[in-house]
């Protein structure tokens, strides 16, 4: 059993992440309501998510260049980032939903997320002792729950989308303050000296490069699915249910698929990866999720329960491997550059998601929901190839206590 201090700190870190990450999809979750009230287009819906991704990439590149994740107390970094993001999200209430202002506010929110998610992972790894996969799995489960929380807020708030924005902002502010009660674990390396070239190690070291390529395949699928699954479920349910019922149940289903299913997948995979190996787990998860992406569209308009169950399997598998890519980077990186390497990993991954998220409305308009998600399967199948190559690399012995 872990020491009480470790349990308490990890609990606080997870709660903080859950609360702050609610900001990520706070605007995307209310997209159906904004479309109904203001008639915003599919491209504008994409911008609500992609602006966050772009902001995150910009913030992560800046953080990596300055080595901020390895030079600043992670608790203070998370607190400051989360509070600014909460304020930016709240200002959505005072700008038109189809304006440039809302895009800029979402960009600022994403910029601040670069000081929350990867820094929280680094803080969690400072407590690792033979259980890195599980610890990072807990953090990604928190990310997943936080990202899906707006769908739950939106379900309770109905068409009053302002309820979702206010709830997410308040949750983020509380989480930002809560992180100060946690402690730094014994594995935190001394602060690294400033070296802007250090970030290049993420792709110059072969084993790190392969782990990052696997992560990129995973990310091509993940955020496009998260951004659009609520819209897909809403459209599918409306073909067999009354509009009011379809709206409520699709929001609850989206929360269950992303949040509950995703959190379960992260925790289950975290424990298994430490015993079975990182490459084994990631390759299996990407195979299942890629298959779901190929077939889920063929069930569009079918029984809501059947559609939900398929999406739930997808929600579990699509995020199950995420923590293990981060754990792999932490194990393969120089010890004093873990924060920077995790930041670069997430920056490149979220940069790639911009293409996938914006691809979806065009694919839907051309092929309909039956084939729309199939384009996302390309990522996980290429990711399987990258992780298979990493499995054969000599450095793979550093992962999961030699279990690859």
C-alpha positions as CSV (number, residue, x, y, z in Angstrom):
1,X,0.0,0.0,0.0
2,X,1.3,3.5,-0.8
3,X,2.2,5.8,2.0
4,X,-0.6,8.1,3.2
5,X,1.3,11.2,1.9
6,X,1.5,9.6,-1.5
7,X,-2.2,8.7,-1.6
8,X,-3.2,12.2,-0.5
9,X,-1.0,14.0,-3.0
10,X,-2.1,11.9,-5.9
11,X,-5.7,12.3,-4.9
12,X,-5.3,16.1,-4.8
13,X,-3.5,16.1,-8.2
14,X,-6.2,14.0,-9.8
15,X,-9.0,16.1,-8.4
16,X,-7.3,19.3,-9.6
17,X,-6.9,17.8,-13.1
18,X,-10.5,16.7,-13.2
19,X,-11.7,20.2,-12.2
20,X,-9.4,22.2,-14.5
21,X,-9.7,20.0,-17.6
22,X,-13.5,20.6,-17.5
23,X,-12.6,23.8,-19.4
24,X,-11.3,21.9,-22.5
25,X,-14.6,20.8,-24.0
26,X,-16.9,23.3,-22.2
27,X,-17.7,25.1,-25.4
28,X,-17.8,21.9,-27.6
29,X,-20.3,20.3,-25.3
30,X,-22.8,23.1,-25.8
31,X,-22.4,23.1,-29.6
32,X,-25.9,21.6,-30.1
33,X,-27.4,24.3,-28.0
34,X,-25.5,27.0,-29.8
35,X,-26.5,25.6,-33.1
36,X,-30.2,25.6,-32.0
37,X,-30.1,29.1,-30.6
38,X,-27.7,31.0,-32.9
39,X,-27.5,28.7,-35.9
40,X,-23.7,28.4,-35.9
41,X,-22.1,26.3,-38.6
42,X,-20.2,23.0,-38.4
43,X,-17.0,24.9,-39.1
44,X,-17.6,27.2,-36.2
45,X,-18.3,24.2,-34.0
46,X,-14.9,22.8,-35.0
47,X,-13.2,26.1,-34.1
48,X,-14.6,25.8,-30.5
49,X,-12.3,22.8,-30.0
50,X,-9.5,23.4,-32.5
51,X,-8.8,26.9,-31.0
52,X,-8.1,25.2,-27.7
53,X,-5.8,22.7,-29.4
54,X,-3.9,25.5,-31.2
55,X,-3.6,27.4,-28.0
56,X,-2.3,24.3,-26.2
57,X,0.3,23.8,-28.9
58,X,1.5,27.4,-28.7
59,X,1.7,27.2,-24.9
60,X,3.5,23.9,-25.0
61,X,6.1,25.1,-27.5
62,X,6.7,28.2,-25.4
63,X,6.9,26.1,-22.2
64,X,9.3,23.6,-23.8
65,X,11.6,26.3,-25.3
66,X,11.9,28.0,-21.9
67,X,12.0,24.7,-20.0
68,X,9.3,26.0,-17.7
69,X,7.9,22.5,-16.8
70,X,11.3,21.6,-15.4
71,X,12.2,24.9,-13.8
72,X,9.1,26.1,-12.0
73,X,7.4,24.6,-9.0
74,X,4.7,22.5,-10.8
75,X,2.0,23.3,-8.2
76,X,2.4,27.1,-8.8
77,X,2.5,26.6,-12.5
78,X,-0.7,24.6,-12.5
79,X,-2.5,27.1,-10.2
80,X,-1.6,30.1,-12.3
81,X,-2.5,28.4,-15.5
82,X,-5.8,27.1,-14.3
83,X,-7.0,30.4,-12.8
84,X,-6.3,32.3,-16.0
85,X,-8.0,29.6,-18.1
86,X,-11.1,29.7,-15.8
87,X,-11.4,33.5,-16.3
88,X,-11.0,33.2,-20.1
89,X,-13.7,30.5,-20.2
90,X,-16.1,32.6,-18.2
91,X,-15.7,35.5,-20.6
92,X,-17.5,33.4,-23.2
93,X,-20.7,34.5,-21.6
94,X,-20.2,38.1,-22.9
95,X,-19.2,37.5,-26.5
96,X,-21.2,36.4,-29.5
97,X,-20.9,32.6,-30.2
98,X,-20.1,33.2,-33.9
99,X,-17.4,35.9,-33.3
100,X,-13.7,36.0,-33.4
101,X,-13.6,36.9,-29.7
102,X,-14.9,33.4,-28.7
103,X,-12.2,31.8,-30.8
104,X,-9.5,33.9,-29.1
105,X,-10.8,33.1,-25.6
106,X,-10.7,29.4,-26.5
107,X,-7.2,29.8,-27.7
108,X,-6.2,31.5,-24.4
109,X,-7.8,28.6,-22.5
110,X,-5.7,26.1,-24.5
111,X,-2.6,28.2,-24.0
112,X,-3.0,27.8,-20.2
113,X,-3.8,24.1,-20.5
114,X,-0.1,23.6,-21.4
115,X,0.7,24.5,-17.9
116,X,-1.8,22.0,-16.4
117,X,-1.9,18.6,-18.2
118,X,1.7,17.8,-18.9
119,X,2.9,19.5,-15.7
120,X,0.3,17.4,-13.7
121,X,1.8,14.3,-15.2
122,X,5.3,15.2,-14.2
123,X,4.1,15.9,-10.7
124,X,2.4,12.5,-10.5
125,X,5.6,10.7,-11.9
126,X,7.6,12.2,-9.0
127,X,5.7,9.6,-6.7
128,X,6.2,6.6,-9.0
129,X,7.8,3.4,-7.6
130,X,7.2,0.5,-10.0
131,X,3.7,1.8,-10.7
132,X,4.3,4.5,-13.2
133,X,1.7,3.2,-15.7
134,X,-1.0,3.2,-13.0
135,X,-0.1,6.6,-11.7
136,X,-0.2,8.2,-15.1
137,X,-3.3,6.2,-15.9
138,X,-5.0,7.8,-12.9
139,X,-4.0,11.3,-14.2
140,X,-5.3,10.6,-17.7
141,X,-8.5,9.2,-16.2
142,X,-8.8,12.5,-14.4
143,X,-8.2,14.3,-17.7
144,X,-10.9,12.2,-19.3
145,X,-13.5,12.8,-16.6
146,X,-12.7,16.5,-16.6
147,X,-13.0,16.7,-20.4
148,X,-16.3,14.9,-20.4
149,X,-17.8,16.9,-17.4
150,X,-19.3,19.6,-19.6
151,X,-21.5,17.0,-21.3
152,X,-22.9,16.2,-17.9
153,X,-23.3,19.9,-17.0
154,X,-25.0,20.4,-20.3
155,X,-27.4,17.5,-19.6
156,X,-28.5,19.0,-16.3
157,X,-28.5,22.5,-17.7
158,X,-30.6,21.6,-20.8
159,X,-30.6,24.2,-23.5
160,X,-29.3,26.8,-21.0
161,X,-25.7,26.5,-22.2
162,X,-24.6,29.3,-19.8
163,X,-24.9,26.8,-16.9
164,X,-22.2,24.7,-18.5
165,X,-19.8,27.5,-19.0
166,X,-20.3,28.8,-15.4
167,X,-20.0,25.3,-13.9
168,X,-16.8,24.5,-15.8
169,X,-15.2,27.8,-14.8
170,X,-16.0,27.5,-11.1
171,X,-14.8,23.9,-11.1
172,X,-11.5,25.0,-12.7
173,X,-10.9,27.8,-10.2
174,X,-11.4,25.4,-7.3
175,X,-9.1,22.8,-8.8
176,X,-6.4,25.5,-9.4
177,X,-6.4,26.4,-5.7
178,X,-6.6,22.7,-4.6
179,X,-3.3,21.8,-6.2
180,X,-1.4,23.8,-3.6
181,X,-2.3,21.3,-0.9
182,X,-0.4,18.5,-2.7
183,X,3.3,17.7,-2.2
184,X,6.1,16.9,-4.6
185,X,7.3,13.3,-4.6
186,X,10.8,12.1,-3.9
187,X,11.6,11.3,-7.5
188,X,11.6,14.9,-8.7
189,X,14.9,15.7,-10.4
190,X,16.7,19.0,-9.7
191,X,15.8,21.8,-12.1
192,X,17.5,21.6,-15.4
193,X,19.6,24.5,-16.8
194,X,18.1,26.6,-19.6
195,X,18.7,24.8,-22.9
196,X,16.3,25.6,-25.8
197,X,17.8,22.8,-27.9
198,X,16.8,20.1,-25.3
199,X,13.3,19.9,-26.8
200,X,14.8,18.5,-30.0
201,X,15.7,15.3,-28.1
202,X,12.0,14.2,-28.4
203,X,12.6,13.3,-32.0
204,X,16.4,12.9,-32.2
205,X,16.6,10.0,-29.8
206,X,15.3,6.9,-31.8
207,X,13.3,5.3,-28.9
208,X,11.6,8.6,-28.0
209,X,10.8,9.2,-31.6
210,X,9.1,5.9,-32.0
211,X,7.1,6.4,-28.8
212,X,6.1,9.9,-30.1
213,X,5.0,8.4,-33.4
214,X,2.8,5.9,-31.6
215,X,1.3,8.8,-29.6
216,X,0.6,10.8,-32.8
217,X,-1.3,7.9,-34.3
218,X,-3.4,7.7,-31.1
219,X,-4.0,11.5,-31.1
220,X,-5.2,11.6,-34.7
221,X,-8.2,9.6,-33.6
222,X,-8.8,10.7,-29.9
223,X,-9.7,14.3,-29.9
224,X,-11.7,14.2,-33.2
225,X,-13.8,11.5,-31.6
226,X,-14.2,13.4,-28.4
227,X,-15.1,16.6,-30.2
228,X,-17.7,15.0,-32.5
229,X,-19.1,12.0,-30.6
230,X,-21.8,14.1,-28.9
231,X,-23.0,15.5,-32.2
232,X,-23.0,12.0,-33.7
233,X,-25.0,10.6,-30.8
234,X,-27.4,13.5,-30.9
235,X,-28.0,13.1,-34.6
236,X,-28.3,9.3,-34.3
237,X,-30.7,9.3,-31.4
238,X,-33.0,11.9,-33.1
239,X,-33.8,9.3,-35.8
240,X,-35.6,7.1,-33.3
241,X,-36.5,9.3,-30.3
242,X,-38.3,12.6,-29.8
243,X,-36.1,15.6,-30.0
244,X,-36.2,16.5,-26.2
245,X,-35.4,12.9,-25.2
246,X,-32.7,12.6,-27.8
247,X,-31.0,15.7,-26.6
248,X,-30.9,14.6,-23.0
249,X,-29.9,11.0,-23.6
250,X,-27.3,11.9,-26.1
251,X,-25.6,14.3,-23.6
252,X,-25.6,11.6,-20.9
253,X,-24.4,9.0,-23.4
254,X,-21.5,11.3,-24.5
255,X,-20.5,11.8,-20.8
256,X,-20.6,8.0,-20.2
257,X,-18.6,7.3,-23.4
258,X,-15.9,9.9,-22.9
259,X,-15.8,10.2,-19.1
260,X,-17.0,7.0,-17.4
261,X,-15.8,4.6,-20.1
262,X,-12.6,6.5,-20.7
263,X,-11.7,6.7,-17.0
264,X,-12.4,2.9,-16.6
265,X,-10.2,2.2,-19.6
266,X,-7.3,4.4,-18.2
267,X,-7.3,2.7,-14.8
268,X,-7.7,-0.8,-16.1
269,X,-4.9,-0.3,-18.7
270,X,-2.7,1.4,-16.2
271,X,-2.6,-1.6,-14.0
272,X,-2.2,-4.0,-16.9
273,X,0.6,-2.1,-18.6
274,X,2.9,-2.3,-15.6
275,X,2.5,-6.1,-15.7
276,X,2.1,-6.8,-19.4
277,X,4.3,-4.0,-20.9
278,X,3.7,-0.6,-22.6
279,X,3.9,-1.7,-26.2
280,X,1.6,-4.7,-25.7
281,X,-1.1,-2.6,-24.1
282,X,-0.9,0.3,-26.6
283,X,-0.9,-2.0,-29.6
284,X,-4.0,-3.9,-28.3
285,X,-5.9,-0.7,-27.4
286,X,-5.2,0.9,-30.8
287,X,-6.3,-2.2,-32.7
288,X,-9.7,-2.2,-30.8
289,X,-10.3,1.6,-31.1
290,X,-9.3,1.7,-34.8
291,X,-11.7,-1.1,-35.5
292,X,-14.5,0.8,-33.7
293,X,-13.8,3.9,-35.8
294,X,-14.3,1.8,-38.9
295,X,-17.6,0.2,-37.9
296,X,-19.4,2.6,-35.6
297,X,-20.9,4.6,-38.5
298,X,-22.7,1.6,-39.9
299,X,-24.9,1.6,-36.8
300,X,-25.9,5.3,-37.2
301,X,-29.7,5.5,-36.6
302,X,-29.9,2.0,-35.0
303,X,-31.2,1.3,-31.6
304,X,-29.9,4.0,-29.2
305,X,-28.8,1.3,-26.8
306,X,-26.8,-0.5,-29.4
307,X,-25.2,2.7,-30.7
308,X,-24.3,3.6,-27.1
309,X,-22.7,0.2,-26.4
310,X,-20.5,0.4,-29.4
311,X,-19.5,3.9,-28.6
312,X,-18.8,2.9,-25.0
313,X,-16.3,0.2,-26.2
314,X,-14.7,2.8,-28.4
315,X,-14.6,5.3,-25.5
316,X,-12.9,2.7,-23.3
317,X,-10.3,1.6,-25.9
318,X,-9.5,5.0,-27.5
319,X,-8.1,6.4,-24.2
320,X,-6.8,3.3,-22.6
321,X,-3.4,3.6,-24.2
322,X,-2.9,7.4,-23.7
323,X,-1.3,7.2,-20.3
324,X,1.1,4.5,-21.5
325,X,2.6,6.7,-24.2
326,X,3.3,9.4,-21.5
327,X,4.7,6.7,-19.2
328,X,6.9,5.5,-22.0
329,X,8.2,9.0,-22.6
330,X,8.9,9.5,-18.9
331,X,10.9,6.2,-18.7
332,X,12.8,6.8,-21.9
333,X,13.7,10.5,-21.3
334,X,16.7,12.0,-19.5
335,X,15.6,12.4,-15.9
336,X,16.0,16.1,-15.7
337,X,14.0,16.7,-18.9
338,X,10.9,14.6,-18.2
339,X,8.7,17.7,-18.0
340,X,10.0,19.1,-21.3
341,X,9.7,15.8,-23.1
342,X,6.1,15.3,-21.9
343,X,5.3,18.9,-23.0
344,X,6.8,18.3,-26.5
345,X,4.9,15.0,-26.8
346,X,1.6,16.6,-26.0
347,X,2.3,19.7,-28.2
348,X,2.9,17.6,-31.3
349,X,0.0,15.4,-30.6
350,X,-2.5,18.3,-30.2
351,X,-1.1,20.0,-33.3
352,X,-2.0,16.9,-35.3
353,X,-5.5,16.9,-33.8
354,X,-6.3,20.2,-35.5
355,X,-6.3,18.4,-38.9
356,X,-8.5,15.6,-37.7
357,X,-11.1,17.8,-35.9
358,X,-11.5,20.1,-38.9
359,X,-11.6,17.1,-41.3
360,X,-14.8,15.7,-39.7
361,X,-17.4,18.2,-40.9
362,X,-16.2,17.9,-44.5
363,X,-16.2,14.1,-44.3
364,X,-19.7,14.1,-42.8
365,X,-21.0,16.5,-45.5
366,X,-19.6,14.3,-48.3
367,X,-20.2,10.8,-46.9
368,X,-22.6,11.1,-44.0
369,X,-22.1,9.7,-40.5
370,X,-21.9,6.1,-42.0
371,X,-18.3,6.6,-43.1
372,X,-17.2,9.8,-41.3
373,X,-15.3,8.2,-38.5
374,X,-13.5,5.7,-40.7
375,X,-10.9,8.3,-41.6
376,X,-9.8,8.4,-38.0
377,X,-8.8,4.7,-38.1
378,X,-5.6,5.6,-40.1
379,X,-4.0,7.0,-36.9
380,X,-4.2,4.0,-34.6
381,X,-3.2,1.5,-37.2
382,X,0.0,3.5,-38.0
383,X,0.5,3.8,-34.3
384,X,0.5,0.0,-33.9
385,X,3.4,-0.1,-36.4
386,X,5.4,2.5,-34.5
387,X,5.0,0.7,-31.2
388,X,5.8,-2.6,-32.8
389,X,9.2,-1.1,-33.9
390,X,9.7,0.3,-30.4
391,X,9.1,-3.1,-28.9
392,X,12.2,-4.4,-30.8
393,X,14.4,-1.4,-29.9
394,X,17.0,-2.0,-27.2
395,X,15.8,1.0,-25.2
396,X,12.4,-0.7,-24.7
397,X,13.9,-2.6,-21.8
398,X,13.7,0.7,-19.8
399,X,9.9,0.6,-19.9
400,X,7.6,-1.0,-17.4
401,X,10.5,-2.6,-15.4
402,X,11.7,-4.4,-18.5
403,X,8.3,-5.7,-19.7
404,X,8.4,-3.5,-22.8
